[in-house]
Amino acid sequence: MDWTDLIDVAFDVLGGNNDGKAAALRSVESSVVPGEQPVAATAGRHPDHFRKGALVLTTRRLLFLKDGKPPLPVALDAVTDVTVTRTRLNGEVLKIVALTGAHRFEDVVKAEIFADRIRSTAAAARRTPGTPAAAPVAPPVDLLDQLERLAALHASGALTDEEFSRAKQRLIG
């Protein structure tokens, strides 16, 4: 699968709407890092947006593409937890917790299957030493800083007690 195929899949899942397909492809291709490969795609809605966008999974990051704007990236090597819940109002909700923050996507098409792909790809990204970062990254933080960040997410309500415990256990080992 190449980038064009992946974008085609993402826009097909969106309902065949070809608006912005070329812009999305240019946006993704311009931000690809060496060695990054396409993995999977689906559609979902970011809580800050009314319309659905494309969720594109690569070997290094998860990208949210909408209306030809620059992709919203989530680095996979920082992902600590991926969960799927179902609600009447928002459909299948994909929640991704990373050391850089929590991300929520609503009304995700085939969310469980996509979540499984994110988990396995994130695990592979963490096992691959020395991979170049997808975007400029802050200097490495020590375990205490990471735990403090998780505690802040938990205190703000972005993480449930269960999500906080799982993420903390992953960090501690």
C-alpha positions as CSV (number, residue, x, y, z in Angstrom):
1,M,0.0,0.0,0.0
2,D,1.3,3.4,-0.9
3,W,0.3,6.9,0.3
4,T,-2.2,7.4,-2.5
5,D,-3.9,4.1,-1.7
6,L,-4.1,5.0,2.0
7,I,-5.7,8.4,1.3
8,D,-8.1,6.8,-1.1
9,V,-9.2,4.3,1.6
10,A,-9.6,7.0,4.1
11,F,-11.8,9.1,1.8
12,D,-13.8,6.1,0.8
13,V,-14.6,5.4,4.4
14,L,-15.6,9.1,4.7
15,G,-18.4,8.3,2.2
16,G,-16.7,8.8,-1.2
17,N,-16.4,12.6,-0.6
18,N,-13.4,13.5,-2.8
19,D,-13.2,17.1,-1.5
20,G,-9.8,17.7,-0.2
21,K,-8.3,14.4,-1.2
22,A,-5.5,15.9,-3.3
23,A,-4.8,18.5,-0.6
24,A,-4.7,15.7,2.1
25,L,-2.3,13.6,0.0
26,R,0.0,16.6,-0.5
27,S,-0.2,17.5,3.2
28,V,0.7,13.9,4.3
29,E,3.4,13.4,1.7
30,S,5.1,16.7,2.6
31,S,5.4,15.7,6.2
32,V,6.5,12.1,5.8
33,V,9.8,11.3,7.6
34,P,12.4,8.9,6.1
35,G,11.3,5.3,6.6
36,E,7.7,6.1,7.5
37,Q,5.2,3.8,5.8
38,P,1.4,3.8,5.5
39,V,-0.4,1.2,7.7
40,A,-4.2,1.8,7.8
41,A,-6.9,4.4,7.5
42,T,-10.5,5.0,8.7
43,A,-12.8,8.0,9.4
44,G,-13.7,9.8,12.6
45,R,-14.5,13.1,14.1
46,H,-12.4,15.2,16.4
47,P,-14.5,16.7,19.2
48,D,-13.5,20.2,18.0
49,H,-14.9,19.6,14.5
50,F,-18.4,19.0,13.2
51,R,-17.6,17.0,10.1
52,K,-15.6,13.8,10.0
53,G,-12.0,13.6,8.9
54,A,-9.6,10.9,7.9
55,L,-7.6,9.0,10.5
56,V,-4.4,7.8,8.9
57,L,-2.0,5.4,10.7
58,T,1.6,5.2,9.7
59,T,4.5,3.3,11.1
60,R,5.5,6.3,13.2
61,R,2.3,8.4,13.9
62,L,-1.4,8.7,13.7
63,L,-2.6,11.6,11.6
64,F,-6.0,13.3,11.6
65,L,-6.7,14.9,8.2
66,K,-9.6,17.3,7.6
67,D,-10.4,20.0,5.0
68,G,-6.8,20.0,3.6
69,K,-5.4,21.5,6.8
70,P,-2.0,20.3,8.2
71,P,-2.4,16.9,9.8
72,L,-2.9,16.6,13.5
73,P,-0.1,14.1,14.5
74,V,0.2,11.7,17.5
75,A,3.6,10.1,17.8
76,L,3.1,6.3,18.2
77,D,6.3,5.8,20.3
78,A,4.6,8.1,23.0
79,V,1.3,6.2,23.1
80,T,0.6,4.6,26.4
81,D,-3.1,3.5,26.1
82,V,-5.7,3.0,23.4
83,T,-9.4,2.4,24.3
84,V,-12.7,2.3,22.5
85,T,-16.0,3.0,24.1
86,R,-19.5,3.3,22.7
87,T,-22.0,6.0,23.4
88,R,-25.4,6.8,21.9
89,L,-24.5,10.4,21.0
90,N,-20.9,9.9,19.7
91,G,-20.9,6.4,18.4
92,E,-17.6,4.5,18.8
93,V,-15.1,6.7,20.6
94,L,-11.4,6.1,20.2
95,K,-9.3,7.5,23.0
96,I,-5.6,7.6,22.7
97,V,-3.4,8.5,25.7
98,A,0.2,9.6,24.9
99,L,2.9,11.2,26.9
100,T,2.2,14.3,24.9
101,G,-1.5,14.4,26.0
102,A,-4.9,12.6,25.5
103,H,-6.7,12.5,22.1
104,R,-10.3,11.7,21.5
105,F,-12.0,10.8,18.2
106,E,-15.7,10.2,18.0
107,D,-17.9,8.3,15.6
108,V,-14.9,6.3,14.4
109,V,-15.6,3.7,11.7
110,K,-14.5,0.2,12.7
111,A,-12.9,1.6,15.9
112,E,-12.0,-1.7,17.5
113,I,-10.1,-3.0,14.5
114,F,-8.4,0.4,14.1
115,A,-7.5,0.5,17.8
116,D,-5.9,-2.9,17.5
117,R,-3.8,-1.7,14.6
118,I,-2.7,1.4,16.6
119,R,-1.7,-0.8,19.6
120,S,0.4,-3.2,17.5
121,T,2.0,-0.4,15.4
122,A,2.7,1.7,18.6
123,A,4.4,-1.4,20.2
124,A,6.5,-1.8,17.1
125,A,7.4,1.9,17.1
126,R,8.6,1.7,20.8
127,R,10.7,-1.4,20.0
128,T,12.5,0.3,17.1
129,P,15.5,2.1,18.6
130,G,16.9,5.3,17.0
131,T,13.9,6.1,14.7
132,P,13.9,9.7,13.7
133,A,11.1,11.7,15.3
134,A,8.1,12.6,13.1
135,A,8.2,16.2,14.3
136,P,10.3,18.3,16.5
137,V,10.2,16.7,20.0
138,A,10.8,18.2,23.4
139,P,14.0,17.0,25.1
140,P,13.6,13.6,26.8
141,V,12.0,13.7,30.1
142,D,12.7,11.5,33.0
143,L,10.3,9.0,34.6
144,L,9.3,11.5,37.4
145,D,8.3,14.1,34.8
146,Q,6.3,11.6,32.8
147,L,4.5,10.4,36.0
148,E,3.8,14.1,36.9
149,R,2.3,14.6,33.4
150,L,0.1,11.6,33.8
151,A,-1.0,12.7,37.3
152,A,-1.9,16.1,35.8
153,L,-4.0,14.5,33.1
154,H,-5.7,12.3,35.7
155,A,-6.4,15.3,37.9
156,S,-7.9,17.3,35.0
157,G,-10.3,14.5,34.2
158,A,-8.7,13.6,30.9
159,L,-7.8,10.1,32.3
160,T,-10.1,7.9,34.3
161,D,-8.7,6.0,37.3
162,E,-8.3,2.9,35.3
163,E,-6.6,4.6,32.4
164,F,-4.2,6.4,34.8
165,S,-3.3,3.1,36.5
166,R,-2.6,1.3,33.2
167,A,-0.5,4.2,31.8
168,K,1.4,4.4,35.1
169,Q,2.1,0.7,35.1
170,R,3.4,0.9,31.5
171,L,5.8,3.7,32.5
172,I,7.1,2.0,35.6
173,G,7.4,-1.4,33.9
